[in-house]
Amino acid sequence: MKKSIQASRWYFVDESGDPIFYDAKGDLILTKEGVSPLLIIGFILTTDPITIRQELSNLRQQIVNDPYLSGIPSIQKTKKSFHAKDDCPEVREKVFKLISTLDFSAEIYVARKIENIFKKRHHKNESEFYDDMVSKLFENKLHVVTDNKIYFAVRGNRARQAPLEKAILVSKENFEMKKNTKITTQISVQAQTPEGEPCLQIIDYVNWAIQRTFLRKEARFLSVIESKIKYLVDIYDTAKYPNNYYNKGNKFDINKISPL
C-alpha cells in the first residue's frame, strides 16, 4: 500500500430517502404512497471547502438581492440554506449551474429497500442498514491522506454522531483486514447542520438529483453535474452485477438499471 500523502481532505455526507421499512405496528409500508423505495447516502470530497462556502454565500446574496425572486415564499428558507427539495425552480437552476463549476468529486451509494435483504443482512434494524451503507461508502478512502475530516448532515438528531463514528471505524477495519495493513491517518467525524456547514448543501443537491433520476427518470438535473460524480453504486441491483458499479469507465445511465 502506498504511503499516505501529507494533506487534508474534507468529506461532506448526507442522505436522501430513509431506511424505514415498517410502521409503528410492524407492518411493511414500502408500497405506500410517500414512502421512499431507496436510501441514498453519498459524500462530496474536496481539498478546498473555503472556496465552496464562499461561492455559495455569493450566490445566496445575489438571490436575496434579486427583486424578481424576492416575492417567492421559499426564498425565506433559501436565505438560510439551499435545500433542493424546498428551493424554487429558479433558485435550483442557479445552484446546479454553480455546482457544476466547483472543485469537488462525489461518491454515492444507492440502496434499494428490499425486505429480504433487510431481514437477513441488517436484522430488521434501520440503524444497521444505514451504518452498513456508510461503512461501504468510506471503506477505501481513509488511507489516502494523513488528515480526514468528515462532516455528516444532521437535522436535529445529534445522537447519531456516535453510531456514525462507529460506522466509519468499521469501514477502516474492513480495509485493514482486506489489505492486511494498519491505517494510521487522522480521522475526525463531526455532525453539523447544512445551515452551519454550507458544503453539506452541495451533497444535498447531488443526492436530490440522483433520487429524482431513479424515481422519476428525470435526468436533466443530474446531467448538469454528472462530471462531478466519480462513483455511483446501485448496490442491490444484483441483476446487473458487476455493472451496477458506475464510474468513468461504466457511465451511469438511468436506462441501464433494473426497474425499482
C-alpha positions, 0 to 999 in steps of 0.5 A: 500500500502506498504511503499516505500523502501529507494533506487534508481532505474534507468529506461532506455526507448526507442522505436522501430517502430513509431506511424505514421499512415498517410502521409503528405496528410492524407492518411493511409500508414500502408500497405506500404512497410517500414512502421512499423505495431507496436510501441514498447516502453519498459524500462530496470530497474536496481539498478546498471547502473555503472556496465552496462556502464562499461561492455559495454565500455569493450566490445566496446574496445575489438571490436575496438581492434579486427583486424578481425572486424576492416575492417567492415564499421559499426564498425565506428558507433559501436565505438560510440554506439551499435545500433542493427539495424546498428551493424554487425552480429558479433558485435550483437552476442557479445552484446546479449551474454553480455546482457544476463549476466547483472543485469537488468529486462525489461518491454515492451509494444507492440502496434499494429497500428490499425486505429480504435483504433487510431481514437477513443482512441488517436484522430488521434494524434501520440503524444497521442498514444505514451504518452498513451503507456508510461503512461501504461508502468510506471503506477505501478512502481513509488511507489516502491522506494523513488528515480526514475530516468528515462532516455528516448532515444532521437535522436535529438528531445529534445522537447519531454522531456516535453510531456514525463514528462507529460506522466509519471505524468499521469501514477502516477495519474492513480495509485493514483486514482486506489489505492486511495493513494498519491505517494510521491517518487522522480521522475526525467525524463531526455532525453539523447542520447544512445551515452551519456547514454550507458544503453539506448543501452541495451533497444535498443537491447531488443526492436530490438529483440522483433520487429524482433520476431513479424515481422519476427518470428525470435526468436533466438535473443530474446531467448538469453535474454528472462530471462531478460524480466519480462513483455511483453504486446501485448496490442491490441491483444484483441483476446487473452485477458487476455493472451496477458499479458506475464510474468513468469507465461504466457511465451511469445511465438511468436506462441501464438499471433494473426497474425499482 
